[in-house]
């Protein structure tokens, strides 16, 4: 199973970026796909997640109203549209897949996710 994240880059404060995560090599259907981020010296933190079937979304308070997660069910791609970016959004962004093997953990918990992409750097700076 492979998850390939792309779309990161350097953007000015107030700007926008769209991240994409393409999944391949699996025959099962995801239960959910999520985005996490990790800034230097900090722990990896939850950003957003979407359930694959019902497209229910959840967001961290820090990004609510600025970021939008979506998915293309047929293409097996998940997106993270980021707007009104702030310097504190600077981090490596990771996409993650939940195959549904453990429902005991919340979708905001990194341990819920079985598969991870390689990360894409987002830098917000003037």
C-alpha positions as CSV (number, residue, x, y, z in Angstrom):
1,X,0.0,0.0,0.0
2,X,1.4,3.4,-1.0
3,X,0.3,6.9,0.0
4,X,1.9,9.7,-2.0
5,X,1.5,13.3,-0.8
6,X,2.2,16.3,-3.0
7,X,1.4,19.9,-3.3
8,X,3.6,21.5,-0.6
9,X,5.7,24.5,-1.1
10,X,6.5,28.1,0.0
11,X,3.6,30.5,0.3
12,X,3.2,33.9,1.8
13,X,1.0,34.5,4.8
14,X,-2.6,34.7,3.8
15,X,-2.0,32.5,0.7
16,X,-3.4,29.1,-0.3
17,X,-2.2,25.7,-1.1
18,X,-3.8,22.4,-2.0
19,X,-2.3,19.2,-0.9
20,X,-3.1,15.9,-2.6
21,X,-2.6,12.3,-1.4
22,X,-2.9,9.5,-3.9
23,X,-3.3,6.0,-2.6
24,X,-2.6,2.8,-4.4
25,X,-1.7,-0.9,-3.9
26,X,-4.7,-1.8,-1.8
27,X,-7.9,-3.7,-2.5
28,X,-9.7,-2.8,0.7
29,X,-11.7,0.4,1.1
30,X,-10.4,3.0,3.5
31,X,-12.5,3.8,6.5
32,X,-11.0,7.2,6.8
33,X,-8.2,9.3,5.4
34,X,-6.5,12.0,7.5
35,X,-3.9,14.8,7.4
36,X,-1.4,15.4,10.2
37,X,1.5,17.8,10.4
38,X,4.7,18.0,12.3
39,X,6.7,21.2,12.9
40,X,10.3,21.1,13.9
41,X,10.7,20.1,17.6
42,X,7.0,19.3,18.0
43,X,4.9,16.2,18.0
44,X,2.9,15.2,15.0
45,X,-0.6,16.7,15.3
46,X,-4.0,16.1,13.8
47,X,-5.2,18.5,11.2
48,X,-8.2,17.0,9.5
49,X,-9.9,13.7,8.6
50,X,-12.6,12.5,6.3
51,X,-14.6,9.2,6.4
52,X,-14.3,7.5,3.1
53,X,-17.9,6.3,2.7
54,X,-19.9,9.1,4.2
55,X,-17.5,11.9,3.7
56,X,-17.9,13.1,7.3
57,X,-15.2,15.6,8.2
58,X,-13.4,16.6,11.4
59,X,-10.9,19.4,11.9
60,X,-8.5,20.6,14.5
61,X,-9.7,23.9,16.0
62,X,-6.5,25.6,14.8
63,X,-7.5,25.1,11.1
64,X,-11.3,25.1,11.3
65,X,-12.7,27.6,8.8
66,X,-9.5,27.8,6.9
67,X,-8.8,24.2,5.7
68,X,-11.1,21.9,3.8
69,X,-10.6,18.2,3.4
70,X,-12.2,16.3,0.6
71,X,-11.9,13.1,-1.3
72,X,-12.4,11.6,-4.7
73,X,-13.9,8.2,-4.1
74,X,-13.2,6.9,-7.6
75,X,-9.6,8.2,-8.0
76,X,-8.8,7.3,-4.4
77,X,-7.3,10.7,-3.7
78,X,-7.7,12.9,-0.7
79,X,-7.2,16.6,-0.8
80,X,-6.5,19.3,1.8
81,X,-7.3,22.8,0.6
82,X,-5.5,25.3,2.8
83,X,-6.5,29.0,2.8
84,X,-5.5,32.0,4.8
85,X,-2.3,30.3,5.7
86,X,-0.3,31.5,8.8
87,X,3.4,31.1,9.7
88,X,2.3,28.7,12.4
89,X,1.0,26.4,9.7
90,X,4.6,25.7,8.6
91,X,5.2,22.0,9.0
92,X,5.7,18.7,7.1
93,X,2.2,17.5,6.2
94,X,1.5,13.8,6.2
95,X,-1.5,11.9,4.8
96,X,-2.6,8.8,6.6
97,X,-5.0,6.0,5.9
98,X,-7.2,4.1,8.4
99,X,-8.2,0.7,7.2
100,X,-10.7,0.3,10.0
101,X,-8.7,-2.3,11.9
102,X,-9.0,-0.6,15.2
103,X,-12.1,1.5,16.1
104,X,-11.2,1.9,19.7
105,X,-9.1,5.0,19.0
106,X,-10.5,8.4,17.9
107,X,-9.8,9.6,14.3
108,X,-7.7,12.4,15.7
109,X,-5.2,9.9,17.1
110,X,-2.1,9.1,15.0
111,X,-2.3,5.5,16.3
112,X,-5.6,5.0,14.5
113,X,-3.9,5.1,11.1
114,X,-2.3,2.1,9.6
115,X,-0.6,3.6,6.6
116,X,1.3,6.9,6.1
117,X,2.7,8.9,3.2
118,X,6.1,10.4,3.1
119,X,5.2,13.9,3.9
120,X,5.3,17.2,2.0
121,X,6.8,20.4,3.3
122,X,4.6,23.5,3.7
123,X,6.4,26.7,4.6
124,X,4.4,29.9,5.2
125,X,6.7,32.9,5.2
126,X,7.1,36.4,3.7
